[in-house]
Amino acid sequence: MTNVILDHPFTVFAALALTIVVSYAGSLLAMNSRVLLDDPNHRSSHTQATSRAGGIAMLIATVAGLVVIAVFVRDEPFREAALSFVFLGVLAGGVGLADDHLNLNATVKLAGQIIVACLFVWLVGGLDYAAAPFVGIVPMGFVGDVITVFWIVAFINAFNFMDGVNGIAGCAAALGLTAFGCIALQAGAALAAMIAFVTAAAAAGFLPANLVRGKLFMGDCGSHFLAFMIAGLAVFAANISEGRASEWLLPTILLPFILDVAFTLGHRMARGQNVLVAHREHIYQLVLQRGASHGAVAAYYAGAVAFCGAGAIFMLALPPQLMWVMPAILSAVLILIGIRIFSLAKADNLIVDAAASGDPGQGRRNEVAES
């Protein structure tokens, strides 16, 4: 498999530098604009009208970086992969942008996400082989296509749920994709690694305006775009490396995000809460409500992503039939932390059972907008 990074280091370095500069400059422009303003309300954790156009800057920056490499590097496999991700990433970001601008109906937004996922299967391919617990590598066939569509749509929504604190989503994407790129490079998925590095650079360029200044949000455009790139790369890397860069790799690295959503929804269901009603009971939201700053919450999750990234390295050293053991161990650790945080939050009256409150709309008052 061609190693674009080692074969064309100067072009790759120039593309990454361009990506960061375009993302940073575009984020500053968006920060000072009056475009896609998010006005604060009783559900918000910000106090001033803030632009949600940061995702547009990241999308344009990623496209610029990938196109530069595709144009100047004579590598057809990379060009084909990069342009496919550019096209599909723009579509995913477009669905989010339409929601930012028009506040789409949930059904319409879900349909758009499914279309993007189906197009990914058609243009790039569904999961060909998977490391099945106790069995090893197994061919997936049509089942792999179905799993791919479900995974992409589910992760887009999970990532979007987690984009509620300054820096949390941007840091996780930048750090997680960088870790993934380094591991994938060693596992024989250089094409996926290069796309991951460029996307990570775009996320990093957005962070000064979002995490440091707190004056720009990525919006649904940014969360949809980043989530699609992450979800798509998980499948693409597994396929081009013939399973060496396992499909478990990126889900394991981003496990803190996935488990936060799953644990929170499960906890709300067990307490008789309506899981379709917006709320402020994600683990990261509870940590914020208990007094942590936005920067601290983002740092906690960045640390958790780094911890899981280290676990992912050890996971790839296991035989395929045992790879599930590492995410299972990491999940147990993170769930114990989540249980502790929920316990503390309940003691602080931040969590109320529907039956106890007698108010099925309690979650709606706790809803938090992106911050």
Buried (B, 14 or more C-beta within 10 A) or exposed (E): EBBBBEBBEEBBEBBBEBBBBBBBEBBBBBBEEEBBEBEBEEEBBBEEEBBBBBBBBBBBBBBBBBBBBBEBBEBEEBBBBBBBBBBBBBBBBBBBBBBBBEEBEEEEBBEBBBBBBBBBBEBBBBBBBBBBEEEBBBEBEEEBBBBBBEBBBBBBBBBBBBBBBBBBBBBBBBBBBBBBBBBBBBBBBBBBBBBBBBBBBBBBBBBBBBBEEBBBBBBBBBBBBBBBBBBBBBBBBBBBBBBBBBBBBBBBBBBBBBBBBBBBBEBBEEBEBBEEBBBBBBBBBBBBBEEBEBBBBBBBBBEBBBBBBEBBBEBBEBEBBBBBEBBEEBBEBBBEBBEEBBEBBBEEEBBBBBEEEEEEEBBEEBBBBBB
